[in-house]
Amino acid sequence: MNKNIILINGLILTPHTVLHDKVLYIREGKIEKIAAQEDYLQHPETSDFYNVIDVQRMYISPGFIDIHTHGANGIDAAFGPYDQMAGYLARHGTTAFLPTFWNMDLESLINGCRLISRWMREQKADHGAQVVGINSEGPFINPDRGAQSEEHAIIPTAENVGRILSAAEGNLKIMTVSSEISGYENMVRTLRKHDVHVALGYCRASPPRLERALNLGISHIDHIFDCFADPVPYEGGVKAWGIEEELLVCDELYAEVIADKNGIHVPPVLLTILLRCKGAEKIILISDSRDAAGSPPGRYTMKDGLKIVLREGEDVVRLENGSLAGSLMSMNDAIRNFMRHTGISLPAAVTAATYNPAKFLALEHHKGSIRAGLDADLAVFDEDINVHMTIIDGKTVYQRKSFTA
Ligand SMILES: [Zn+2]
C-alpha cells in the first residue's frame, strides 16, 4: 500500500515566493498541511503512518500541467497507448495533460476522442500523468499557416462539430480555430455552449475580427507568435500593427507559448515582450511536444506519415523543408528555457506551467498549487529544473534519486 508522505528539507514553490524551512504533509492523496520544519524536528514523525522523505534542499513544485502535447516517447496523443505517454510525462514532472490532436482527418479525430474518453475512465495514478481532457488543434483551421496538413482542414458544419462533441463525451476542453474559416461563428457559439475553450490560431485575423471573436467568447491564443499572419511591413516609415500586437494587449486572452531552448519558435526578445505585455499570470507554457520527444537526432517518419528531422543541438521538430512542426520538450525544459530567455523568476515561471493552466481549465480548486486540501500532484526538482521525483494523487510515481530521511 502506498503510505502517506512527509517531505522534509524542501523549498516549496508558491506563485510569488519560495517557502524555506517548511515540511509538507501528504495524506490520502491530498496535501494535508504545510508546517514549520523547526516544530517538526522537535517532534519528528515516528509512526508507520507516514513515509518521511528528505528531498535534500530541492524545490517542491505543483506538478506541471501541459495543455498542449501531441505525443512523446513514440506515442501519438491521438492513438495512445496513453500509459506509455503518461509515464514519460510523469518522469519529467508533468502530472496532468491534455492529449492534443494534430490536424487530422475527421474520422481519426473522432476515434481519438473516443479512445481518450475511454482512457479517462480507466486511468490510475500509477500510470503517470493524468489526462484531464482533450485539446484539438484543428480541423477547422486555415491550412496556409504552419505545418498542419492542408487536406484535413475542413469547413465546420452542425453535423461534424456535433459528432466531435458527442465522441468527446464532455472532455473536449480546447479547440483551436481560424477566424477566416466559413461557418466559424456558429461553430464558436456551439463550442462555447459545451464549455469548450476556443483558441485562435493558424489565422490571418484582422483586428476588427479579433473584437468580434472576443464577443463570441474566444478566450485563448494557440502558441502565440507561431502560425499567425506574416510580419507586418513598415508603411511609409511607420510601424504597422496587426493581429499579434492586438493579442498582446488584449488582457482577456490567455496566451500559450512555446519556449524552446534556442528560441527557435519564439526568439527571446518576443518572449520578453510577451511577458511584459501579458504579465506572468496570463501566460501558459506548453511543450507542443510530438511523439518524437525522447528520440535522438535523426530522420523519422511519424505515425501519420509525416517525415521529420531532428537536428543535433535543437529541441524542435522540423519537416524536411526546415519548417517547424512542434517540439521535443517536456514542461521542465519549457520552464528552464523561459527563465533563461526572459529572466523571469522561478516561482513565476512555474506558475505559468502549473497554476495558470489549472485556472484556465477551472481546475484551480484541485490542482496547480500547493495548499491544504488540493490534490497531492507534485514535482521535486533541482536548481537546473531536472526532475528527481513526481507524486500524483499522493503516490510516488517516479523517483530518480533515492531520498532518505
Ligand atoms: Zn501543436
Boltz pocket constraint, residues with backbone or C-beta under 6 A from the ligand:
constraints:
  - pocket:
      binder: B
      contacts: [[A, 68], [A, 70], [A, 100], [A, 101], [A, 137], [A, 288], [A, 326]]
      max_distance: 6.0
